[in-house]
């Protein structure tokens, strides 16, 4: 059992699943079956302001309606927030984190309207608190000012390159089982947030932590998360976590060529189910018939 490939589908319960999620879930399940592997379901619900139990219930119902099954128990990240602290401590021991007290408006003001952007399209952090002293940081923490923890990207890349003796890469796998080595560029993310102001983790940290804990060997997700793999591989090297294989599948786009959103109710599985479509028709609609 332990030698089998391990795949996972990891939705966030902040809205109904849409056709894009259905495509990703089916691709992951199909690959797990083709590789003779196990399929896990993980609920990534660290966004406590947007995630809702009713959305999780809807996700589980939609996936079962599609005919998918997975191992239990389902891991919910919100139930394990304390577990990410040990990894933060390891990064702090390497002197790779610093507190950032900047608000979004402060970052926007410092950057200007023509500032650089990260791969997600957000404002590239201009390093406002990169040089903050320990005394000032302690004083502001004592006052109760909220802060995030950011990664010292330059230093982190230097540590990673020393450990692996070269450039940072990741292994990409295809449906036929072939593999390819691909280059990464974590620097384009700048001093990325590793722990948010409202929760003691971030998407990047919790994903690599959970993949390692659950023994995930094959990560299947959309092309929109290709750039995130840069940060994930960096964290895996820094934290000495296992390296999974990655498959970044195509995205399902709307008529205007945009990535689907949970706000697009006309493409939600719930609305398509209500309109009378069958699971098999959903597979055909996303090109997996």
HELIX and SHEET records of a PDB file:
HELIX    1   1 UNK A   19  UNK A   34  1                                  16    
HELIX    2   2 UNK A   53  UNK A   65  1                                  13    
HELIX    3   3 UNK A   77  UNK A   84  5                                   8    
HELIX    4   4 UNK A   85  UNK A   93  1                                   9    
HELIX    5   5 UNK A  104  UNK A  111  1                                   8    
HELIX    6   6 UNK A  134  UNK A  142  1                                   9    
HELIX    7   7 UNK A  153  UNK A  164  1                                  12    
HELIX    8   8 UNK A  186  UNK A  189  5                                   4    
HELIX    9   9 UNK A  203  UNK A  213  1                                  11    
HELIX   10  10 UNK A  223  UNK A  225  5                                   3    
HELIX   11  11 UNK A  228  UNK A  238  1                                  11    
HELIX   12  12 UNK A  265  UNK A  267  5                                   3    
HELIX   13  13 UNK A  269  UNK A  274  1                                   6    
HELIX   14  14 UNK A  279  UNK A  285  1                                   7    
SHEET    1   A 3 UNK A   6  UNK A   9  0                                        
SHEET    2   A 3 UNK A  38  UNK A  43  1                                        
SHEET    3   A 3 UNK A  71  UNK A  76  1                                        
SHEET    1   B 3 UNK A  97  UNK A 100  0                                        
SHEET    2   B 3 UNK A 148  UNK A 151 -1                                        
SHEET    3   B 3 UNK A 193  UNK A 195 -1                                        
SHEET    1   C 2 UNK A 169  UNK A 173  0                                        
SHEET    2   C 2 UNK A 179  UNK A 183 -1                                        
SHEET    1   D 2 UNK A 218  UNK A 222  0                                        
SHEET    2   D 2 UNK A 245  UNK A 249  1                                        
END                                                                             
